[in-house]
Amino acid sequence: MEITTDQLPEWICPSCGSRTRDHPAISRTDNKTKVCSRCGVLEAFKNYVEATARQEDQPVNGIKSE
C-alpha cells in the first residue's frame, strides 16, 4: 500500500511557518528539528555557499590565488 502526501497529517514548519503535508527534512542547525522540504533545501544551499566561501579563502597546495 502506497501512502500519498494527502494521507499524511498537516504540520507547521517551525522555520518558515508554512503548513505542509510533505515528509519533513531534518534541520542542519541542530540535526533534530523537522523542517519543510523548502527550508531543508535552503539550509543545504546556505551551508554549501558558506563552505565554498571558506575554501576560497584557503590556500591550495600552499599557494593562495590572487
MARBA-3410 file (N, C-alpha, C, O; in Angstrom, 1 decimal):
66
0.8,-1.2,0.0,0.0,0.0,0.0,0.9,1.2,0.0,1.7,1.4,0.9 ~ 0.7,2.1,-0.9,1.4,3.3,-1.1,0.7,4.5,-0.3,-0.5,4.6,-0.4 ~ 1.5,5.2,0.5,1.0,6.4,1.2,1.2,7.6,0.4,2.4,7.9,-0.1 ~ 0.2,8.4,0.2,0.3,9.7,-0.5,0.4,10.8,0.5,0.0,10.7,1.6 ~ 0.9,12.0,0.0,1.0,13.1,0.9,-0.3,13.6,1.5,-0.3,14.1,2.6
-1.4,13.4,0.8,-2.7,13.9,1.3,-3.2,13.0,2.5,-4.1,13.3,3.2 ~ -2.5,11.8,2.7,-2.8,11.0,3.8,-2.0,11.3,5.0,-2.3,10.8,6.1 ~ -1.0,12.1,4.9,-0.1,12.5,6.0,-0.7,13.6,6.8,-1.5,14.4,6.2 ~ -0.5,13.7,8.1,-1.0,14.8,8.9,-0.4,16.1,8.5,0.8,16.2,8.1 ~ -1.2,17.2,8.6,-0.7,18.5,8.3,0.2,19.0,9.5,-0.2,18.7,10.6
1.3,19.7,9.2,2.1,20.2,10.3,2.6,21.5,9.8,2.6,21.9,8.7 ~ 3.1,22.3,10.8,3.7,23.7,10.5,5.2,23.6,10.7,5.7,23.2,11.7 ~ 5.9,24.1,9.6,7.3,24.2,9.7,7.7,25.3,10.7,7.3,26.4,10.6 ~ 8.6,24.9,11.7,9.0,25.9,12.7,9.9,27.0,12.1,10.1,28.0,12.8 ~ 10.5,26.7,11.0,11.4,27.7,10.4,10.7,28.8,9.6,11.0,30.0,9.8
9.7,28.4,8.8,9.1,29.4,7.9,7.6,29.6,8.3,7.0,30.6,7.8 ~ 7.0,28.7,9.1,5.6,28.8,9.4,4.6,28.3,8.4,3.4,28.5,8.6 ~ 5.1,27.7,7.3,4.1,27.2,6.3,3.5,25.9,6.8,4.1,25.1,7.5 ~ 2.3,25.7,6.3,1.6,24.4,6.6,1.9,23.5,5.4,2.0,23.9,4.3 ~ 2.2,22.2,5.8,2.6,21.3,4.8,2.1,19.9,5.2,1.8,19.6,6.4
2.1,19.0,4.2,1.8,17.6,4.5,3.0,16.8,4.0,3.0,15.5,4.1 ~ 4.0,17.5,3.5,5.2,16.8,2.9,6.0,16.1,4.1,5.9,16.4,5.2 ~ 6.8,15.1,3.6,7.7,14.4,4.5,8.8,15.5,5.0,9.3,16.1,4.1 ~ 9.0,15.6,6.3,9.9,16.6,6.7,11.4,16.3,6.5,11.8,15.2,6.3 ~ 12.2,17.4,6.4,13.7,17.3,6.4,14.2,17.6,7.8,13.4,18.1,8.6
15.4,17.1,8.1,15.9,17.4,9.4,16.8,18.7,9.2,17.7,18.8,8.4 ~ 16.6,19.6,10.1,17.3,20.9,10.1,18.8,20.7,10.3,19.2,19.9,11.2 ~ 19.6,21.4,9.6,21.1,21.3,9.8,21.6,22.1,11.0,22.7,22.0,11.4 ~ 20.7,23.0,11.5,21.1,23.8,12.6,21.3,23.0,13.9,22.2,23.3,14.7 ~ 20.4,22.0,14.1,20.5,21.2,15.4,20.4,19.7,15.1,20.5,18.9,16.1
20.3,19.3,13.9,20.2,17.9,13.5,19.1,17.1,14.1,19.1,15.9,14.3 ~ 18.0,17.8,14.6,16.9,17.1,15.1,15.5,17.7,14.8,14.5,17.0,14.8 ~ 15.5,19.0,14.6,14.2,19.7,14.3,13.7,19.4,12.9,14.5,19.4,11.9 ~ 12.5,19.1,12.8,11.9,18.7,11.5,11.4,20.0,10.8,10.7,20.8,11.4 ~ 11.9,20.3,9.6,11.5,21.4,8.8,10.9,21.0,7.5,11.1,19.8,7.1
10.3,21.9,6.8,9.7,21.6,5.5,10.8,21.4,4.4,12.0,21.8,4.7 ~ 10.5,20.7,3.4,11.5,20.4,2.3,12.1,21.7,1.8,13.3,21.7,1.6 ~ 11.3,22.7,1.6,11.9,24.0,1.1,12.9,24.6,2.0,14.0,25.0,1.6 ~ 12.7,24.6,3.3,13.6,25.1,4.3,14.8,24.2,4.4,16.0,24.7,4.6 ~ 14.6,22.9,4.2,15.8,21.9,4.2,16.7,22.2,3.1,17.9,22.2,3.2
16.1,22.5,1.9,16.9,22.8,0.7,17.7,24.1,0.9,18.8,24.2,0.6 ~ 17.0,25.1,1.4,17.6,26.4,1.7,18.8,26.3,2.6,19.8,27.0,2.5 ~ 18.6,25.5,3.7,19.7,25.3,4.7,20.9,24.7,4.0,22.0,25.0,4.3 ~ 20.6,23.7,3.1,21.7,23.0,2.5,22.4,23.9,1.5,23.7,23.9,1.5 ~ 21.7,24.7,0.8,22.4,25.7,-0.1,23.2,26.7,0.7,24.3,27.0,0.3
22.7,27.2,1.8,23.4,28.2,2.6,24.6,27.5,3.2,25.7,28.1,3.2 ~ 24.5,26.3,3.6,25.7,25.5,4.1,26.8,25.4,3.0,27.9,25.6,3.3 ~ 26.3,25.1,1.8,27.2,24.9,0.7,28.0,26.2,0.3,29.2,26.2,0.2 ~ 27.2,27.3,0.3,27.8,28.6,-0.1,28.8,29.0,1.0,29.9,29.5,0.7 ~ 28.5,28.8,2.3,29.4,29.2,3.3,30.7,28.3,3.3,31.8,28.9,3.5
30.5,27.1,3.0,31.7,26.2,2.9,32.6,26.5,1.7,33.8,26.5,1.8 ~ 31.9,26.9,0.6,32.7,27.3,-0.6,33.4,28.6,-0.3,34.6,28.7,-0.8 ~ 32.8,29.5,0.3,33.4,30.8,0.6,34.7,30.6,1.5,35.7,31.2,1.3 ~ 34.5,29.7,2.5,35.7,29.4,3.4,36.8,28.7,2.6,38.0,29.1,2.8 ~ 36.5,27.9,1.7,37.5,27.2,0.9,38.3,28.2,0.0,39.5,28.0,-0.2
37.6,29.2,-0.6,38.2,30.1,-1.4,39.2,31.0,-0.7,40.1,31.5,-1.3 ~ 39.1,31.1,0.6,40.0,31.9,1.4,41.2,31.0,1.8,42.2,31.6,2.4 ~ 41.2,29.7,1.6,42.3,28.9,2.0,43.2,28.7,0.8,42.8,28.6,-0.4 ~ 44.5,28.6,1.1,45.5,28.3,0.0,45.3,26.9,-0.5,45.0,26.0,0.2 ~ 45.6,26.8,-1.8,45.5,25.4,-2.5,47.0,25.0,-2.6,47.8,25.7,-3.3
47.3,23.9,-2.1,48.7,23.4,-2.1,49.7,24.4,-1.6,50.8,24.5,-2.1 ~ 49.3,25.2,-0.6,50.2,26.2,0.0,50.3,27.5,-0.8,51.0,28.4,-0.4 ~ 49.6,27.6,-1.9,49.6,28.8,-2.8,48.3,29.4,-2.8,47.3,28.8,-3.3 ~ 48.2,30.6,-2.3,46.9,31.3,-2.3,46.7,32.1,-3.6,47.6,32.8,-4.1 ~ 45.6,31.9,-4.2,45.3,32.6,-5.5,45.1,34.0,-5.3,44.6,34.4,-4.2
45.4,34.8,-6.3,45.2,36.3,-6.1,44.3,36.8,-7.2,44.0,38.0,-7.2
END
